Amino acid sequence: MVTASSAAYLVSGPDPYVQFGTRRVPVDIQRSPRASRMKLRIDRSARVILVLPMRTRLSSGLAFLKQEIPWIGQKIQNMPMPVPFRDGETVPVLGVPHRICHAPDERGLVWQDEEKLVVAGQIEHLPRRVRDWLRKRAKREISSRAGDYADELGQTIKGITVRDQKTRWGSCSSTGQLNFSWRLVLMPEMVMDYIIAHEVAHLRHMNHSAAFWALVGELHADVPSAKKWLKENGAEIHKYGIEPDKGV
């Protein structure tokens, strides 16, 4: 069933989505025992999240979503187009653009060749191999840099986790566990270093006091420039590796 709108329309079914021009935006339906009413939001990967109370009928949820189609269309219009990990696409590595090049006859997995990411094997494995390579590179870069900052402060890191966080670039627990988004590896090194320094500084100050910011300034030479880059470009980082018809 298709419901038309001036900007977008909903296609309902087992896997509902919003069609906005040539762009397909998946709808993720979530039920929450804590939800007292229906809620709608769009996450950083350009996916519509519909949250329903446990006893709310799906048909009611979809009717609610249809009413919000104009709002969804407006929001999607302002979000960057997804850049999937595909042959010929360009993805930044430490801020430097690299073109993804499929090499089906080569042996190996993924490697850098100047400003290219060469991916061997069958084409259907390419997106996963690029993502895995970027995650491993992120873990290596982040672990090394965080370790250096921690040594500089005389602090101990309990562990480092790298995953695809949707709401934060990084976090630090009271136990000394650091968590980061693998997408830091897509940013310029100056920005990546700032985020890592920020979280390592929390090992000493679990707050955002003046003493905390002074410590971040000691670890990183240009905090204002890094924060400015994140404000202007941070949302763009979430477009990479997103399949237009899947949202992940």
HELIX and SHEET records of a PDB file:
HELIX    1   1 LEU A   58  GLN A   67  1                                  10    
HELIX    2   2 ILE A   69  GLN A   77  1                                   9    
HELIX    3   3 ILE A  123  HIS A  125  5                                   3    
HELIX    4   4 LEU A  126  LEU A  153  1                                  28    
HELIX    5   5 TRP A  182  LEU A  186  5                                   5    
HELIX    6   6 GLU A  189  ALA A  201  1                                  13    
HELIX    7   7 ALA A  210  LEU A  219  1                                  10    
HELIX    8   8 VAL A  223  ILE A  237  1                                  15    
SHEET    1   A 6 VAL A   2  THR A   3  0                                        
SHEET    2   A 6 TYR A   9  VAL A  11 -1                                        
SHEET    3   A 6 TYR A  17  PHE A  20 -1                                        
SHEET    4   A 6 ARG A  23  SER A  32 -1                                        
SHEET    5   A 6 VAL A  48  PRO A  53  1                                        
SHEET    6   A 6 LYS A  39  ILE A  42 -1                                        
SHEET    1   B 4 THR A  90  VAL A  93  0                                        
SHEET    2   B 4 VAL A  96  ALA A 103 -1                                        
SHEET    3   B 4 LYS A 116  ALA A 120  1                                        
SHEET    4   B 4 VAL A 110  GLN A 112 -1                                        
SHEET    1   C 3 GLY A 159  ARG A 163  0                                        
SHEET    2   C 3 GLN A 177  SER A 181  1                                        
SHEET    3   C 3 GLY A 170  CYS A 172 -1                                        
END                                                                             
